[in-house]
Amino acid sequence: MYKFTNFAFMQFRFPHSHLLGTDQLTADDISVIFTLAEKQRKSIDSKQYPPVSTPGLRVVLAFFEDSTRTRVSFEKAAQRIGAECVVFSASGSSVSKGESLTDTMLTLEAMGTDVFVVRHREDGVIHDIANTVNASCINAGDGRSNHPTQALLDAFSLYRAGVDFRGFKVGILGDVKHSRVARSNVQLLQTLGAECFMYGPPELMPEDDVFKAVQQVGSINELVECTDAVIVLRIQKERMQETVLSSLSEYAEHYCLQPKHLQHKPDLHVLHPGPMNREIEIATAVADGPNSLILEQVRNGVAIRMALLNLLGEWH
Ligand code: CP
């Protein structure tokens, strides 16, 4: 079993001032984040928030693409650690007048920002932003590349469910090709010692190096059979260049996780990053059933993001 080491948080400085991708995190970094997130999860459950841990921290959520879970949970996380938090949405801003991304970020920083949380539809843009501003940057999802806080909250949800990651097997189902969640999860789970498998329509299977050690299987039954947890992915039509799927009903017929698939796997953990297309990629009976960790993922998202703001806030 992977040992989550004890540490004295007050004498500790997180080695990273930015969180841009899961590839930068070691098992020890993840252990630190989980240890602190566990404390924060307990504070959320008891509604007993610790004294303001990062007084005066100034957080700006800069969202250039839509979001519900990530944006709201970062806002709640910032509030709960006592930070000042401003939410900037590109829609309704001077971006519509042609203001560049660089000018937008420098303008927001000039008003006073210690930590930027950025979501953007373009791959890798978070790296350009981190090279432009002095503030810490957290990637809240860039294109199809990375969604590190989602991967952290997914693994944290499994950890809280009692999972030992050494030798643990995780299946990824659906539109893997366009999924930043899949890329970040594969990197993070492999760092923790887990093994990953995938299944989905052939045209939605990825070819990039991140998936080199991910075995592709031939059916949902096979995926469920050989794994301990399955992460179901959303069909990301907004990232598809052309109509790659002939029909959603055909997709559902072959790739929707249904109760019949879990009949022989009563202990399988089922995750979905949301938002869900119910009855297309996951049946409601599974999403809302006893195997589902989906709402736990949402709850843990706030705790993970509190921990990250605590850790990166130490740099300011
Ligand atoms: N999982 C996720 O990133 O959801 P949102 O797009 O609602 O933030």
Boltz pocket constraint, residues with backbone or C-beta under 6 A from the ligand:
constraints:
  - pocket:
      binder: B
      contacts: [[A, 66], [A, 67], [A, 68], [A, 69], [A, 70], [A, 71], [A, 140], [A, 141], [A, 150], [A, 273], [A, 274], [A, 275]]
      max_distance: 6.0
